Amino acid sequence: MSKSLLIISRQAPWSGPGAREALDIVLAGGAFDLPVGLLFLDDGVFQLQAGQHASAVQQKDITANLKALPMFGIEELYACGHSLEQRGVQADNPDVQSLASGADIAALIDRYDQVITI
């Protein structure tokens, strides 16, 4: 029986390699049929905004990686509703479920065997 894995991505896409590393872990887990979920929290919700101009800050665009998640069987996508609201971000991905409360996030974390925060 494979263990489930939740990745919590807390970094903005332009703040360094953390956002890309989180996506790489999620994609690798999906490639090996590991049950994987991805939670965007804090500044990580900025990854969900359309119109990223990664080259302006000398970063690679992660939009293609986000769009590829369903092809790797990654369908458990979540965003912290408070983080979205606090930063004025609209999640442009209809597959991302917004979690309204800290209790919802805690329940999500409890569903997974392993949790990695990046």
Summary of the structure (lengths in Angstrom):
residues: 118
radius of gyration: 13.4
end to end distance: 25.5
largest distance: 44.1
contacts: 353
relative contact order: 0.26
helix: 43%
strand: 19%
